[in-house]
């Protein structure tokens, strides 16, 4: 037996109501929700991190330019015993040399340009610098020429006899003896008094010095009334009273 029933017509609203509540909505061409969440995480990691500028490539350091060689002064200094010739050379071909003789520092813009041996007719200090285009200038070379110190003189004997009073000196360098009488040149000054145990010399600028028997010129002492009362009294009587 057949039972007749009225056919049911399904609409979109009815289909949605019939669909399970847990089934995700599907849109044509779009990934499912779990996949979209994974894409969002990747997107944030790739495009939402703070921008950092990539490091710049390191340029290779250029090698420092080699400076011009320091001049060589010959002689390299020492005692000045009279007029002499000083030569200046440089190991860098084509370099220009400037020099000074008064102790000031030469540079590429000051000082005399070297063209041949430098004539020295008095003590002094030679300074020289070398330079050329495209290179750092050299260090300053220096040579000092000074008068040698006086030879060590030792007072070995004092002779007083009437009007002739003498001081006997011994040159430690030449091993020779020298006799100086009163009022004659003595250690850059003048011998003004000879006593049995000391000699007194007066310098051009005023001070008087006491030289003890057996002592060198370097051991002289400035005449002082407190330290040398006997010598002071003798000077007052025999020199200043005349």
Phi, psi and omega per residue, in radians:
X1 nan 2.273 -3.122
X2 -1.609 2.437 3.102
X3 -1.926 2.178 3.141
X4 -1.561 2.390 3.092
X5 -2.389 2.764 -3.124
X6 -1.402 2.193 -3.133
X7 -1.126 2.510 -3.134
X8 -1.707 2.294 3.139
X9 -1.781 2.109 -3.096
X10 -1.514 2.323 3.051
X11 -1.933 3.028 -3.141
X12 -1.106 -0.628 -3.121
X13 -1.189 -0.672 3.140
X14 -1.174 -0.662 -3.141
X15 -1.141 -0.669 3.130
X16 -1.194 -0.632 -3.135
X17 -1.226 -0.549 -3.139
X18 -1.333 -0.370 -3.085
X19 -1.168 2.559 3.103
X20 -1.044 2.520 -3.104
X21 -1.174 -0.457 -3.087
X22 -1.542 -0.120 -3.103
X23 -1.290 2.248 -3.131
X24 -1.238 2.617 3.074
X25 -1.268 2.409 -3.111
X26 -2.027 2.213 3.076
X27 -1.949 2.377 -3.086
X28 -1.055 2.237 3.090
X29 1.453 0.046 -3.103
X30 -2.052 2.399 -3.140
X31 -1.169 2.844 3.086
X32 -1.148 2.810 -3.070
X33 -0.999 -0.770 3.113
X34 -1.030 -0.670 3.128
X35 -1.184 -0.686 3.103
X36 -1.054 -0.679 3.128
X37 -1.109 -0.720 3.109
X38 -1.120 -0.718 3.101
X39 -1.084 -0.696 -3.119
X40 -1.100 -0.699 3.125
X41 -1.121 -0.776 3.106
X42 -1.094 -0.713 3.138
X43 -1.055 -0.808 3.132
X44 -1.067 -0.744 -3.121
X45 -1.153 -0.610 -3.039
X46 -1.482 -0.659 -2.972
X47 -2.030 -0.236 -3.055
X48 -1.801 0.020 3.072
X49 -1.281 2.628 3.120
X50 -1.011 2.512 -3.114
X51 -1.370 2.272 3.046
X52 -2.111 2.335 -3.111
X53 -1.260 2.309 -3.129
X54 -1.140 2.555 -3.124
X55 -1.085 2.482 3.127
X56 -1.355 2.558 3.123
X57 -1.133 2.388 -3.130
X58 -1.390 2.151 3.123
X59 -1.400 2.417 3.126
X60 -1.092 2.363 -3.123
X61 -1.174 2.340 3.124
X62 -1.345 2.498 3.134
X63 -1.204 2.343 3.122
X64 -1.111 2.525 3.136
X65 -1.251 2.453 3.128
X66 -1.364 2.290 -3.113
X67 -1.274 2.808 3.064
X68 -1.139 2.521 -3.118
X69 -1.124 2.484 3.123
X70 -1.166 2.399 -3.133
X71 -1.082 2.743 3.079
X72 -1.987 2.138 -3.121
X73 -1.803 2.265 -3.131
X74 -2.348 2.194 -0.052
X75 -1.092 2.776 -3.059
X76 -1.496 0.318 -3.132
X77 1.984 3.094 3.140
X78 2.352 -2.677 -3.093
X79 -1.382 2.426 3.048
X80 -1.754 1.968 -3.119
X81 -1.952 -0.005 -3.135
X82 2.835 3.105 3.139
X83 -0.917 2.452 -3.090
X84 -2.636 2.850 3.107
X85 -1.905 2.326 3.139
X86 -2.066 2.226 3.110
X87 -1.830 2.588 3.134
X88 -2.279 2.213 3.135
X89 -2.242 2.886 3.120
X90 -2.436 2.409 -3.116
X91 -1.370 -0.131 3.100
X92 -1.652 1.972 -3.115
X93 -1.055 2.403 3.094
X94 1.486 -0.028 -3.124
X95 -1.336 2.595 3.071
X96 -1.721 2.441 -3.115
X97 -1.982 2.302 2.981
X98 -2.081 2.572 -3.097
X99 -2.491 2.806 3.041
X100 -2.308 2.768 -3.138
X101 -2.097 -0.020 -3.076
X102 -1.863 0.211 3.112
X103 1.563 -0.139 3.128
X104 -1.336 2.792 -3.090
X105 -1.460 2.134 3.046
X106 -1.355 2.768 3.038
X107 -2.634 3.039 -3.096
X108 -1.028 -0.193 -3.130
X109 -1.986 -0.074 -3.115
X110 -2.467 2.731 -3.067
X111 1.797 2.831 -3.139
X112 -1.441 2.399 3.102
X113 -1.303 2.220 -3.102
X114 -1.312 2.280 3.112
X115 -2.330 -0.087 -3.137
X116 3.100 3.109 -3.111
X117 -0.906 2.427 -3.136
X118 -1.620 2.237 -3.128
X119 -1.577 2.172 3.072
X120 -1.921 2.133 3.074
X121 -1.990 0.155 3.087
X122 -2.716 2.825 3.116
X123 -1.060 2.661 3.130
X124 3.077 -3.100 -3.137
X125 -2.099 2.182 3.102
X126 -1.721 2.196 3.053
X127 -2.161 2.450 -3.072
X128 -2.471 2.579 3.078
X129 -2.380 2.602 3.115
X130 -2.131 2.526 -3.106
X131 -2.693 2.820 3.040
X132 -2.802 2.775 -3.078
X133 -1.155 2.382 3.085
X134 1.552 0.005 3.133
X135 -2.364 2.607 3.025
X136 -1.119 2.542 3.129
X137 -1.157 2.777 -3.115
X138 -1.333 2.983 2.947
X139 -1.259 2.807 -3.109
X140 -1.498 2.235 3.065
X141 -1.643 2.606 -3.086
X142 -2.452 2.479 3.046
X143 -2.451 2.195 -3.099
X144 -1.863 2.286 3.128
X145 -2.092 1.972 -3.053
X146 -2.198 2.746 3.071
X147 -1.194 2.277 -3.131
X148 -1.118 2.603 3.124
X149 -1.112 2.696 3.131
X150 -1.102 2.624 -3.136
X151 -1.119 2.579 3.126
X152 -1.137 2.037 -3.136
X153 -1.888 2.349 -3.140
X154 -2.052 2.376 3.104
X155 -1.430 1.917 -3.023
X156 -1.845 -0.373 -3.115
X157 -2.735 2.519 3.058
X158 -2.171 2.264 -3.058
X159 -2.186 2.092 3.085
X160 -2.113 2.060 -3.115
X161 -2.579 1.710 3.141
X162 1.103 -2.171 -3.108
X163 -1.531 -0.152 -3.118
X164 -1.794 1.835 3.119
X165 -2.049 2.203 -2.997
X166 -2.253 2.649 3.000
X167 -2.071 2.225 3.140
X168 -1.724 2.226 -3.086
X169 -2.034 2.604 3.091
X170 -2.145 2.143 3.127
X171 -1.441 1.954 -3.089
X172 -1.157 -0.380 -3.095
X173 -1.519 -0.860 -3.101
X174 -1.582 -0.192 -3.110
X175 1.083 0.569 3.122
X176 -1.996 2.710 3.125
X177 -1.776 2.632 -3.142
X178 -2.416 2.417 3.133
X179 -1.973 2.252 -3.140
X180 -2.158 2.256 3.093
X181 -1.702 2.860 3.111
X182 -0.998 2.504 -3.124
X183 1.295 0.205 3.055
X184 -1.830 2.805 3.132
X185 -1.006 2.433 -3.059
X186 -2.693 1.953 3.061
X187 0.922 0.771 3.132
X188 1.448 -0.051 3.110
X189 -2.281 -2.439 -3.126
X190 -2.378 2.362 3.089
X191 -1.308 2.059 -3.071
X192 -1.880 -0.302 -3.107
X193 -2.768 2.367 3.052
X194 -2.064 2.145 3.111
X195 -2.016 2.944 -3.122
X196 -1.042 -0.473 -3.083
X197 -2.219 0.071 -3.124
X198 -2.787 2.721 3.031
X199 -2.128 2.631 -3.115
X200 -2.177 2.269 3.098
X201 -2.123 2.563 3.125
X202 -1.993 2.255 -3.118
X203 -1.547 2.764 -3.113
X204 -1.041 -0.544 -3.106
X205 -1.557 0.145 2.980
X206 2.047 -0.747 -3.033
X207 -1.174 2.630 3.074
X208 -1.967 2.470 -3.085
X209 -2.107 2.578 3.097
X210 -1.846 2.255 3.103
X211 -1.998 2.026 -3.123
X212 -1.497 2.617 3.133
X213 -1.070 2.283 -3.140
X214 1.531 -0.074 -3.122
X215 -1.738 2.764 3.088
X216 -1.540 2.960 3.109
X217 -1.071 -0.544 3.131
X218 -1.197 -0.226 -3.125
X219 -1.786 0.229 3.139
X220 -1.165 2.776 -3.138
X221 -2.286 2.525 3.062
X222 -1.165 2.302 -3.126
X223 -1.076 2.182 -3.104
X224 -2.344 2.362 -3.075
X225 -1.095 -0.625 -3.106
X226 -1.359 -0.756 -3.077
X227 -1.383 -0.513 -3.096
X228 -2.247 1.112 -3.055
X229 -1.085 -0.655 -3.114
X230 -1.201 -0.772 3.134
X231 -1.187 -0.714 3.122
X232 -1.014 -0.816 -3.130
X233 -1.105 -0.700 3.138
X234 -1.141 -0.690 3.099
X235 -1.100 -0.722 -3.141
X236 -1.092 -0.673 -3.083
X237 -1.414 -0.821 -2.972
X238 -1.598 -0.341 -3.107
X239 -1.992 -1.033 -3.027
X240 -1.260 -0.399 -3.126
X241 -1.395 -0.244 -3.096
X242 -1.445 nan nan
